[in-house]
Amino acid sequence: MAERMIRVSKANVCPICGKPDFCLIAADGQACICARISEGSIKKCGEAGWLFILRDNPFPVHSPKPKPVKRVPPPDFCSMVKKFRKDRIGLAGLSKDLGVSVDSLIRLQVGYDGRGWLFPMSDGNQKIVGIRIRVPKGKFAVKGSKNALFWPSGVMADSDNLLFICEGPTDTAALLDLGFDAIGRASCNTGVAYIKAMIGQFERKVVIVADKDAPKSRPGGSVFYPGIEGALRLGSELKSIVRHARCIKPPDKKDVRAWYQSGATKEQVMLLVDNAKFI
């Protein structure tokens, strides 16, 4: 029987036993499965009960009116960024905690709303479409946010400079401190469409910086490294629209910010880039 069966309710009681629970009825009212009564049925349907055909006397099924969907407009992220954006003095403590410069945090339009530090995220046209909040116990996004790009001021979509693509705003800040053009993704698996929209027509040269994550296990037992796999996937997606793409990972640190804090220089990063294979 192809017709969809629905659970009985107070509005649609079972036509056989008259009860509002356990039994099933076809959406067109021409059949039902009663969990209590077998007499007059045509067959047993496992644990569900007994099947009755009501084609000659279909039972009226009442379809409840769908509840109206409340459409909540997205937050005004631009206004939030302007309201909470911090100046040099306000960012000094965060700069010290993160080990990146105040200048780079200003370029990322970082703010503070009383709960935590706000890092705006932009789409491929540099429109702010989300905000990530960094608090002492973790990170979360403002409701309605999209996982987009941490796009600093001064990084142009159509530049001839090498573009570094990394994970997160603090790695982005570290690369800015080293003197590179850089944007950050919300995670190793997000932002592909936004990056394509940003650089798709400019044939950029890109370097994808992967976090040096601990190995993870798949259900079948095989091992993978999320940061590396995410970076290579992005490289594969961008291959047809960029001049060339390479992937690097910090040689002995978890991420590029930790590498920068340990004393990495621009020359050391470029040495790693120059020795990396094209994707």
C-alpha positions in Angstrom: 0.0 0.0 0.0 1.7 3.2 -1.2 -0.3 5.8 0.6 1.5 7.4 3.5 0.4 6.3 7.0 0.1 8.8 9.8 -0.2 8.4 13.5 -3.8 8.8 14.9 -4.5 11.7 17.2 -7.3 13.4 19.0 -8.2 15.1 15.7 -7.9 11.8 13.8 -8.9 8.9 16.1 -8.7 5.3 14.9 -11.9 4.5 12.9 -11.8 0.9 14.2 -11.2 1.3 18.0 -11.9 5.0 18.3 -8.7 5.6 20.3 -6.3 8.6 19.6 -3.0 6.7 20.1 -0.9 3.8 18.8 -2.9 3.2 15.6 -2.1 4.4 12.1 -4.4 5.8 9.3 -3.7 6.4 5.6 -3.5 10.1 4.7 -6.4 9.6 2.2 -8.5 7.8 4.9 -8.9 4.6 2.8 -7.0 2.3 5.1 -5.8 2.0 8.7 -3.8 -0.2 11.0 -5.5 -0.7 14.4 -3.2 -1.8 17.2 -6.1 -3.2 19.3 -8.8 -4.9 17.2 -8.2 -7.7 14.7 -11.8 -8.7 13.8 -12.6 -7.6 10.2 -8.9 -7.0 9.2 -7.3 -8.4 6.1 -3.9 -9.1 7.6 -1.5 -8.6 10.5 1.1 -5.9 10.0 3.8 -7.0 12.4 3.9 -5.2 15.7 1.9 -2.2 14.3 -1.4 -4.1 14.4 -4.1 -5.2 11.9 -4.7 -3.7 8.5 -8.3 -2.6 7.6 -9.4 -1.4 4.1 -11.9 1.5 4.3 -12.1 2.2 0.5 -15.9 1.8 0.4 -16.3 4.0 3.4 -13.2 6.2 3.7 -12.6 7.9 7.0 -12.2 11.7 6.9 -8.7 12.7 7.9 -8.3 16.2 9.3 -5.0 17.9 8.2 -4.0 20.5 10.7 -3.2 23.9 9.3 0.5 24.5 9.2 1.8 26.9 11.8 3.0 30.2 10.2 6.8 30.4 10.0 8.2 33.5 11.7 10.8 35.0 9.5 13.3 36.7 11.7 15.5 39.1 9.8 19.3 38.6 10.2 21.0 40.8 12.7 22.6 44.0 11.5 26.1 42.8 11.7 27.6 46.0 10.3 26.0 48.1 13.0 27.2 45.6 15.7 30.8 45.9 14.3 30.7 49.7 14.3 29.2 49.8 17.8 31.6 47.5 19.5 34.8 48.0 17.5 37.8 48.7 19.8 40.6 51.2 19.4 44.3 50.7 20.0 44.0 51.0 23.8 41.0 48.6 24.0 42.9 46.0 22.0 46.2 46.1 23.8 45.3 43.3 26.3 43.9 41.0 23.6 47.0 41.7 21.5 49.2 40.6 24.4 47.1 37.5 25.1 47.1 36.3 21.5 50.6 37.3 20.6 49.7 39.3 17.5 49.8 43.0 16.9 47.2 45.6 17.7 47.5 46.8 14.0 46.4 43.4 12.7 43.5 43.2 15.1 42.4 46.7 14.0 42.5 45.5 10.4 40.2 42.6 11.3 37.8 45.1 12.9 37.8 43.3 16.3 35.4 44.6 18.9 34.2 43.8 22.4 30.6 43.6 23.5 31.0 42.9 27.3 30.8 39.1 26.8 33.7 38.5 24.5 35.8 39.6 21.6 34.0 40.0 18.3 35.6 38.9 15.0 33.5 39.9 11.9 33.1 37.5 9.0 32.6 38.6 5.4 31.3 37.1 2.2 33.1 37.1 -1.1 32.1 40.8 -1.7 33.5 41.9 1.7 30.0 42.3 3.2 29.8 41.3 6.8 27.5 38.3 7.2 28.5 37.0 10.6 30.4 37.5 13.8 32.4 35.0 15.8 32.7 35.7 19.5 35.7 34.6 21.5 35.1 34.1 25.2 37.4 32.7 27.9 35.8 29.2 27.7 35.6 28.9 23.9 34.1 30.4 20.7 30.6 30.7 19.3 28.9 32.7 16.6 26.2 35.3 16.8 22.8 33.8 15.9 22.1 34.1 12.2 25.8 34.3 11.3 27.3 32.6 8.3 30.7 30.8 8.4 32.4 33.2 6.1 35.8 34.9 5.8 38.0 36.9 8.2 38.9 39.5 5.6 41.2 42.3 6.9 41.1 45.8 5.6 43.9 46.4 3.1 43.7 42.9 1.6 42.5 43.5 -2.0 40.7 40.9 -4.1 42.5 41.9 -7.3 46.1 42.3 -6.0 49.1 40.6 -7.6 50.4 39.8 -4.1 50.6 36.2 -2.9 47.4 35.5 -1.0 47.6 33.3 2.1 44.4 31.4 3.1 44.4 30.0 6.7 42.1 28.9 9.4 40.7 31.5 11.9 41.2 35.1 12.6 44.3 34.8 14.9 46.3 32.9 12.3 45.2 35.6 9.8 46.5 38.2 12.2 49.8 36.4 12.5 50.3 36.3 8.7 49.5 40.0 8.5 52.2 40.6 11.1 54.6 38.7 8.9 53.8 41.1 6.1 51.6 38.9 3.9 48.1 39.4 2.4 45.9 36.9 4.3 42.3 35.9 4.8 41.0 33.3 7.2 38.3 30.6 7.0 35.9 29.8 9.9 37.2 26.2 9.7 39.1 23.9 7.4 35.9 22.9 5.6 34.1 26.2 5.1 34.3 29.4 3.0 35.0 27.8 -0.4 32.2 29.6 -2.2 33.1 32.9 -0.6 36.8 32.5 -1.6 35.7 31.7 -5.2 33.5 34.8 -5.3 36.4 36.9 -3.9 39.2 35.9 -6.3 37.5 33.9 -9.1 38.1 36.5 -11.8 41.6 37.7 -10.8 43.9 34.6 -11.3 45.5 35.0 -7.9 48.5 33.1 -6.6 47.4 31.4 -3.4 49.0 29.5 -0.5 46.7 27.5 1.7 48.1 27.2 5.3 46.9 24.0 7.0 46.7 23.5 10.8 48.9 20.7 11.9 46.0 18.8 13.6 46.3 15.6 15.6 45.2 12.5 13.6 41.5 11.5 13.6 40.0 8.1 13.1 37.2 7.3 10.6 34.5 4.7 11.4 36.4 2.1 9.3 39.5 2.6 11.3 41.6 4.7 8.8 43.4 7.8 10.0 43.1 11.3 8.6 44.3 14.8 9.4 41.4 17.4 9.1 43.5 20.4 8.5 45.6 18.9 5.7 42.6 17.3 4.0 40.6 20.5 4.2 43.4 22.5 2.7 43.9 20.1 -0.1 40.2 20.1 -0.9 40.2 23.8 -1.0 43.2 23.7 -3.3 41.4 21.3 -5.6 38.4 23.6 -5.7 40.5 26.7 -6.6 42.8 25.0 -9.0 40.9 26.0 -12.1 40.5 29.7 -11.1 43.9 30.6 -9.7 47.3 31.1 -11.3 48.7 28.5 -9.0 48.0 27.1 -5.5 50.3 25.5 -2.9 49.7 24.1 0.5 52.0 24.4 3.5 51.8 23.5 7.2 53.9 24.8 10.1 57.0 22.5 10.4 56.8 22.0 14.1 53.9 23.9 15.5 50.1 23.4 15.6 49.2 26.5 13.6 50.8 29.5 12.0 50.2 31.7 15.0 52.1 29.4 17.2 54.9 29.2 14.6 55.0 33.0 14.5 55.1 33.3 18.3 58.0 30.9 18.3 60.0 33.3 16.1 59.1 32.4 12.5 60.1 35.0 10.0 58.7 36.0 6.6 61.8 34.5 5.0 61.3 31.2 6.7 57.6 31.1 5.6 58.6 31.9 2.0 61.3 29.2 2.0 58.5 26.7 3.0 56.3 28.1 0.2 59.0 28.0 -2.4 59.7 24.3 -1.7 56.0 23.3 -1.6 54.5 21.4 -4.6 51.8 23.0 -6.7 48.4 21.5 -6.2 
